[in-house]
Amino acid sequence: MSIADKYFIQNCTDIIENGVSDEGLDVRPVWADTGEKAHTIKKFCVVNRYDLSKEFPILTIRRTYFKSSVDELLWIWQKKSNNVNDLKSKIWDAWADDEGSIGKAYGYQLGKKHIYKEGEFDQVDRVLYDLKHNPQSRRIMTNIYNHEDLHEMNLYPCAYSMTFNVTGDKLNGILNQRSQDMLVANNWNVCQYAVLVHLFAKVSGLKAGELVHVISDAHIYDRHIPIVKELIKRKPFDAPKFEIDDIDDFYKFTVDNVRLKDYNYHEFDIKIPVAE
């Protein structure tokens, strides 16, 4: 069983059996097909630890589209883009304007330059600089939840901060997420930031260590509950092997430079209702 399957099944079971419903409350999300309020059941502060030195944390009880998730990761962290025309998938189209912009969100924030004692860096380049020149620093972190620009973001960041920490020869990371749609996005985000830790470790002469995922509001939408119940009954497969090419420049990585070997998964052809 993949550790991603184990945590997903445990978390979803706990939410369904012990979660708190917001039914009857004036919530923001609505169902795209009906316009009605989209209610959830949730648990507060779910924390999962993934040891990336042991296995890659991808679901097998359903397919996670690995290459598409990496493409979005590179769109944000490498291209530092906020325009959906730079992205191969259509996952951000609902939040884009006529020119394709999602506003001053995600990649835009990572690409903003700031002045430090060592010079001018954006957030990504500052992390890469510290991992090479000051790996024992306890200040290696990013944050894209910029209150000054929130009014110009078409969607507030969900996964909003990463804290990196080097322990021995291993790079660890903590992903903080304010909100998580468990069915739609949970493993997508886990895969992305597991890859990010691997990429940063590779170009910094380190090994990938732990990814800790902290979710403030872990929820399942009410119309998703029957789908999740069926999903978590499935028998998981073993985790695939993660492979990464020997590249020493973060900006030279493409989606083809990382891959999964022997990724076995259950087919998932159920149409998921979308909450916006």
SVG drawing of the C-alpha trace seen along z (x, -y; Angstrom):
<svg xmlns="http://www.w3.org/2000/svg" viewBox="-30 -46 58 51">
<polyline fill="none" stroke="black" stroke-width="0.4" points="0.0,0.0 1.3,-3.5 1.7,-5.8 -0.4,-8.3 -3.3,-5.7 -2.9,-5.0 -3.2,-8.7 -5.9,-9.5 -8.1,-6.6 -7.5,-7.5 -8.1,-11.2 -11.3,-10.7 -12.7,-8.1 -12.0,-10.5 -13.7,-13.4 -16.7,-11.4 -17.2,-9.8 -16.1,-12.7 -16.1,-15.8 -18.1,-19.0 -20.7,-20.1 -21.2,-23.7 -24.7,-22.9 -27.1,-25.8 -24.2,-28.3 -23.6,-31.1 -20.6,-29.6 -18.8,-31.1 -18.5,-28.2 -21.3,-27.3 -21.9,-24.3 -20.9,-25.2 -23.9,-23.3 -26.6,-24.6 -25.3,-27.8 -26.4,-26.4 -24.3,-26.7 -21.7,-23.9 -21.4,-22.6 -18.7,-20.5 -17.8,-18.3 -14.3,-19.1 -11.6,-18.4 -9.3,-21.1 -5.5,-20.8 -4.7,-17.6 -1.0,-16.8 0.7,-14.1 4.4,-13.2 5.8,-11.6 9.4,-10.2 10.5,-10.8 13.6,-8.7 11.4,-5.6 8.7,-6.1 7.0,-8.6 3.6,-9.6 1.1,-9.1 -2.4,-7.5 -3.0,-4.2 -6.7,-3.8 -7.2,-6.3 -4.9,-7.9 -3.2,-11.2 -2.1,-12.8 1.5,-13.1 2.8,-15.0 0.0,-17.5 0.7,-18.1 4.4,-18.7 3.6,-21.0 1.5,-23.2 4.3,-23.1 6.9,-24.3 4.4,-26.9 4.3,-28.4 7.8,-27.8 10.0,-27.8 8.1,-30.0 6.7,-32.1 3.7,-32.7 0.2,-33.8 -1.1,-33.3 -2.9,-30.2 -1.5,-30.4 1.8,-29.2 0.1,-26.1 -0.8,-22.9 -3.8,-21.9 -7.1,-23.8 -7.3,-23.6 -7.0,-27.4 -9.2,-28.5 -12.2,-29.2 -10.2,-31.9 -8.5,-33.5 -9.5,-36.8 -9.8,-37.4 -6.0,-37.7 -5.4,-34.5 -4.2,-36.2 -5.2,-34.9 -4.1,-38.2 -1.3,-38.8 -1.4,-35.2 0.9,-32.2 3.8,-32.5 3.5,-36.2 4.2,-36.4 7.2,-34.0 8.7,-36.1 8.6,-39.4 12.1,-40.6 13.1,-41.7 16.2,-43.3 18.4,-41.3 21.9,-41.9 23.3,-39.6 21.5,-41.3 18.2,-41.2 16.3,-37.9 12.8,-36.6 11.6,-34.0 12.6,-30.9 16.1,-32.2 16.5,-33.1 15.7,-29.5 18.1,-28.1 20.9,-30.6 20.5,-29.6 20.4,-25.9 23.8,-26.2 25.4,-28.9 23.7,-28.7 22.0,-25.3 21.9,-25.4 19.7,-28.5 16.4,-28.3 15.0,-31.1 14.6,-29.2 11.0,-29.8 8.5,-31.2 5.1,-32.8 2.7,-33.8 -0.2,-34.9 0.6,-38.6 -2.2,-40.6 -1.2,-43.7 -2.1,-42.0 -5.1,-39.8 -7.6,-42.1 -5.9,-41.6 -5.9,-37.8 -8.6,-35.9 -8.3,-33.2 -6.6,-33.4 -3.7,-30.9 -4.6,-27.6 -1.1,-26.1 0.6,-29.3 3.9,-28.6 6.9,-26.3 9.5,-26.0 12.7,-24.2 15.1,-22.7 18.3,-20.8 19.0,-18.0 22.3,-16.3 22.4,-15.6 18.6,-15.7 16.3,-18.4 12.9,-18.5 9.9,-20.7 6.7,-21.8 3.8,-22.7 1.2,-24.9 -2.3,-24.9 -5.2,-26.9 -7.9,-24.8 -7.9,-21.4 -10.6,-19.8 -9.7,-16.2 -11.2,-14.5 -10.1,-16.9 -6.8,-18.2 -5.2,-16.4 -2.8,-14.0 -2.3,-16.5 -0.7,-18.9 1.2,-16.2 2.8,-15.0 3.7,-18.5 5.5,-19.4 7.2,-16.0 8.6,-16.7 9.6,-20.2 11.6,-18.8 13.3,-16.3 14.2,-19.0 15.6,-21.4 17.5,-18.6 19.0,-17.5 20.3,-20.9 21.6,-21.6 23.7,-18.4 21.2,-17.0 18.9,-14.1 15.1,-14.3 14.0,-13.9 10.5,-14.5 7.5,-16.4 5.2,-17.5 1.7,-18.6 -0.3,-20.8 -3.9,-21.4 -5.9,-23.9 -9.3,-23.1 -9.4,-19.5 -12.9,-19.0 -15.1,-16.9 -18.0,-18.4 -21.4,-16.9 -21.9,-15.8 -18.4,-14.1 -19.1,-11.9 -20.6,-8.9 -17.7,-9.1 -15.1,-9.1 -16.8,-6.2 -16.5,-4.1 -13.0,-5.2 -11.6,-4.3 -13.0,-0.7 -10.5,0.1 -7.4,2.2 -4.3,0.1 -1.2,1.0 2.4,0.5 4.0,-2.9 5.9,-3.4 9.6,-4.3 10.5,-7.9 13.2,-8.7 14.9,-12.1 17.5,-13.0 20.9,-14.3 20.4,-18.1 22.1,-20.8 20.1,-23.8 16.5,-24.1 15.5,-26.1 16.5,-23.4 14.1,-20.8 11.1,-19.9 8.2,-17.5 10.1,-14.8 13.1,-14.9 11.1,-13.3 9.0,-10.1 7.4,-7.2 8.3,-3.6 5.7,-0.9 2.9,-3.2 -0.2,-0.9 -3.5,-2.5 -7.3,-1.9 -9.1,-3.6 -11.3,-6.5 -13.9,-7.6 -16.5,-9.2 -17.3,-12.8 -16.7,-14.9 -19.2,-17.8 -17.2,-21.1 -17.5,-23.7 -16.4,-27.2"/>
</svg>
